[in-house]
Amino acid sequence: MKKLIDQILKFGVVGIISTIIDFAVFSFLNYVVGIHYMSATFFGFTISLIANYILSMKFVFERKEDLDKRVEFIAFTVLSVIGLGLNEIIIYGCVDGIYHNLPALQEVIGSGTAEMAGKIIATGIVMVYNFVTRKIFLEKK
């Protein structure tokens, strides 16, 4: 149990680093450059994916000795692309599904706040998905 708790804590640290990268890229592209929030989400997620792979496989998960690193990266990427899809769906649902359909909410918060709130909700949900799927598919049993 201690090993699992240590692993979750390491995953959390790697997740925080990856999240900072993701949010920084998202914020820069969306708020500074003016790219649509859905595209900014894609680029932030993709750049943080590379950092997350490197850190996760170095510090969090025990590699399967019989798994080729290219196959490992492909599996990591496929699982992450599914996570990206969940991420995009959740953010879209929060912004276009909820925020844009509730005028009362629009009077209280701006669209930037709604987009960031959607991003935070999506990040939490996808983080749980990522840990569970990587533990199942990538870690040595």
Backbone torsions as a table, in degrees:
resi	resn	phi	psi	omega
1	MET	NA	-38.9	179.1
2	LYS	-61.9	-38.9	179.0
3	LYS	-62.2	-41.8	178.8
4	LEU	-65.5	-41.8	178.7
5	ILE	-63.9	-44.3	176.7
6	ASP	-60.1	-41.1	180.0
7	GLN	-65.4	-42.2	178.3
8	ILE	-63.2	-40.3	178.2
9	LEU	-64.3	-43.8	176.7
10	LYS	-62.7	-42.7	177.3
11	PHE	-59.6	-38.9	178.0
12	GLY	-62.8	-43.8	178.6
13	VAL	-64.0	-46.6	177.1
14	VAL	-60.9	-40.9	178.0
15	GLY	-62.3	-40.3	178.2
16	ILE	-63.5	-45.6	178.5
17	ILE	-60.8	-46.8	180.0
18	SER	-64.7	-38.7	179.1
19	THR	-65.4	-40.7	177.1
20	ILE	-60.7	-43.9	177.8
21	ILE	-62.1	-47.8	-179.0
22	ASP	-59.1	-50.7	-178.0
23	PHE	-66.5	-36.6	179.5
24	ALA	-64.6	-46.3	179.2
25	VAL	-65.3	-46.4	178.6
26	PHE	-56.6	-50.6	-177.3
27	SER	-63.3	-44.9	179.9
28	PHE	-60.6	-49.3	-177.0
29	LEU	-68.4	-41.0	-176.0
30	ASN	-76.5	-48.9	-171.8
31	TYR	-91.9	-31.5	-178.0
32	VAL	-93.4	-51.1	-177.0
33	VAL	-80.8	-29.4	178.5
34	GLY	90.3	19.1	177.7
35	ILE	-74.2	142.9	179.2
36	HIS	-52.5	143.9	-174.7
37	TYR	-60.0	-30.6	179.6
38	MET	-69.5	-41.3	177.0
39	SER	-68.3	-41.6	178.4
40	ALA	-61.4	-37.1	176.9
41	THR	-62.2	-45.0	179.9
42	PHE	-59.6	-49.2	-177.6
43	PHE	-67.2	-41.1	177.6
44	GLY	-61.4	-45.0	-179.9
45	PHE	-63.5	-44.0	-177.2
46	THR	-64.4	-44.9	179.9
47	ILE	-66.6	-40.6	179.0
48	SER	-69.5	-26.1	177.1
49	LEU	-59.1	-44.7	-178.3
50	ILE	-63.6	-46.2	178.5
51	ALA	-62.9	-41.9	-178.3
52	ASN	-64.6	-40.5	178.6
53	TYR	-60.0	-50.4	-177.9
54	ILE	-59.3	-49.0	-177.4
55	LEU	-70.0	-41.0	-178.7
56	SER	-63.2	-45.5	-176.6
57	MET	-77.0	-18.1	177.4
58	LYS	-88.1	-38.8	-170.5
59	PHE	-116.3	-20.6	-170.8
60	VAL	-107.4	-54.3	-172.7
61	PHE	-103.3	144.5	174.2
62	GLU	-83.4	122.5	-178.6
63	ARG	-65.7	146.1	170.2
64	LYS	-77.5	123.2	-177.8
65	GLU	-61.9	-33.0	-175.8
66	ASP	-87.2	4.2	-178.3
67	LEU	-101.8	117.9	177.5
68	ASP	-58.6	139.7	-177.4
69	LYS	-62.0	-31.5	176.7
70	ARG	-67.1	-42.7	178.1
71	VAL	-64.9	-41.0	178.0
72	GLU	-59.2	-46.6	179.9
73	PHE	-65.1	-39.4	178.5
74	ILE	-63.6	-45.2	178.5
75	ALA	-62.2	-43.9	177.7
76	PHE	-58.6	-44.2	-178.5
77	THR	-67.1	-43.5	178.8
78	VAL	-60.5	-46.8	177.9
79	LEU	-60.6	-39.1	-179.8
80	SER	-70.7	-35.6	177.3
81	VAL	-65.1	-39.0	174.1
82	ILE	-61.5	-42.4	175.9
83	GLY	-61.1	-39.3	177.0
84	LEU	-61.7	-43.0	177.5
85	GLY	-59.8	-45.3	176.2
86	LEU	-60.7	-43.3	179.5
87	ASN	-56.9	-50.8	-178.1
88	GLU	-63.7	-44.0	-179.5
89	ILE	-62.5	-43.3	-178.6
90	ILE	-66.8	-45.3	179.1
91	ILE	-63.5	-44.6	178.3
92	TYR	-58.4	-45.4	179.2
93	GLY	-61.6	-40.2	179.7
94	CYS	-68.2	-43.8	-174.6
95	VAL	-84.4	-62.5	-175.3
96	ASP	-79.2	-29.3	-179.3
97	GLY	-82.6	-41.6	-176.3
98	ILE	-102.6	-62.2	-172.9
99	TYR	-57.4	-50.0	-176.7
100	HIS	-70.5	-13.8	179.4
101	ASN	-104.2	4.2	178.3
102	LEU	-123.8	89.7	-179.4
103	PRO	-55.7	-33.7	179.0
104	ALA	-63.3	-38.3	177.9
105	LEU	-68.6	-37.3	178.7
106	GLN	-64.1	-28.3	177.4
107	GLU	-73.2	-24.5	-175.7
108	VAL	-91.4	-41.6	-178.2
109	ILE	-129.5	153.9	177.6
110	GLY	-83.5	169.5	-178.0
111	SER	-65.1	-34.3	178.1
112	GLY	-61.7	-40.3	178.1
113	THR	-67.2	-40.2	178.3
114	ALA	-64.0	-41.3	179.0
115	GLU	-64.2	-43.0	180.0
116	MET	-68.2	-38.5	177.3
117	ALA	-62.5	-43.4	176.3
118	GLY	-60.7	-39.7	179.2
119	LYS	-63.6	-42.2	-179.7
120	ILE	-65.5	-45.6	178.8
121	ILE	-60.9	-46.7	-180.0
122	ALA	-61.3	-41.9	-179.0
123	THR	-60.5	-43.5	179.5
124	GLY	-62.2	-45.6	-178.8
125	ILE	-67.4	-45.0	-177.6
126	VAL	-69.2	-28.7	177.9
127	MET	-61.8	-44.3	178.4
128	VAL	-64.0	-46.1	177.2
129	TYR	-55.8	-46.6	-177.7
130	ASN	-61.4	-45.3	-178.8
131	PHE	-62.4	-49.1	-175.9
132	VAL	-63.1	-47.0	-176.9
133	THR	-69.9	-36.9	178.4
134	ARG	-68.6	-37.5	178.1
135	LYS	-64.2	-41.5	-178.6
136	ILE	-70.5	-48.2	-169.3
137	PHE	-95.6	-22.5	-172.7
138	LEU	-113.4	-21.1	-173.6
139	GLU	-89.8	145.1	174.6
140	LYS	-59.3	135.3	-178.3
141	LYS	-75.4	NA	NA
